[in-house]
Amino acid sequence: MKRAAFIFLIFIIILSFSLRVYSLIEPINEVEPIDIMVEIEPGMSGRAIANLLEEEGVIKSSTIFYLLLRLQNFNNLQAGYYRFSTSDSSLEIIDKLRRGDEENFNVTIPEGFTLAEILNRFEGLIIPEYEKELLREKINLEISKLDLEKNLESVEADPELIYPAEGIIVPTTYNFPMSYQEENIAVSLINYFKNNRLPFLKEAAAESEYSAYEILIIASLIEKEGKIEEEKKTIASVIYNRLAEGMALQLDATVQYALIERRDKVLYSDLKVDSPYNTYQMNKLPPTPIASPGDPALKAAVNPAETDYFFYFAKEDGSHVFTKTYEEHLRKQRELSN
């Protein structure tokens, strides 16, 4: 009888211990779960991770969590920002850390954004807190590494050039892990350009008198000048027609880019600004793009409409009136002003 009682006691102890361990492995709160963001820093040990998760209220017991890590022989869990739920069990949390399933963030770059506006998008993020100037430096560094060959030459450092990296970042929605730093962001942005834009530009340049970089510049002009997609190819034709005749492009968008303070409307006094971007003062393309063009603008630059237009002006609704001669251009303006 004593032996049976002793065995029963041991069974009760083991059962109680097992139930206790099981309860510590289970989620903290499945009924009213909340999300908790935790940063796992590089080089943290399994013990340190367990302690952090218990402190943050993600798990019930750091000791049990660490024992599970040891039992499963997981020593190198991946660093990063993780979003855990109080409805996650310890085993689910370990699996997420093992897979490196960290939290991501999205950044949408609209068509026509300048590099300065793009950098501001990243600077506004809280986790992690990006340094705008450092990100710009890393982007320029990655551009210098591109195999651009002769079709897309890097712009040499020039104090008069606003941003040598302008126009390279492709407008789209990017998805990055929260742990990405400025260097990782820059590599991803430039690789996206390298894989999704550069081949198209080089292919277009092979059949054009303009280099891939010049086509990118023209696309940026079309992007900023044409707000209506259906007009972009016609605007492209005007740009190419004027370039072919050696005429100054006289585009307000390039003057806007040259101004220290951007205006809603370019003034006549602004047309005298001394800048390589002032296309009223020179009869060639600006030295760099003036924004990041979208696909419609890029396609218009590669496949412009065939027209005899050399002039256009904008109407109040954002559309344009296109004309062949300067006299007709002036006459149309007078007609609309009356």
Secondary structure by P-SEA (a helix, b strand, c coil): caaaaaaaaaaaaaaaaaaaaaaaaccccccbbbbbbbbbcccccaaaaaaaaaaacccccaaaaaaaaaaaccccccccbbbbbccccaaaaaaaaaacccbbbbbbbcccccaaaaaaaaaacccccccaaaaaaaaaaaaaacccccccccccccccccccccccccbbbbbbcccccaaaaaaaaaaaaacccaaaaaaaaaaccccaaaaaaaaaaaaaacccccaaaaaaaaaaaaaaaccccccaaaaaaaccccccccccccccccccccccccccccccccccccaaaaaaaaccccccccccccccccbbbbbccaaaaaaaaaaaac
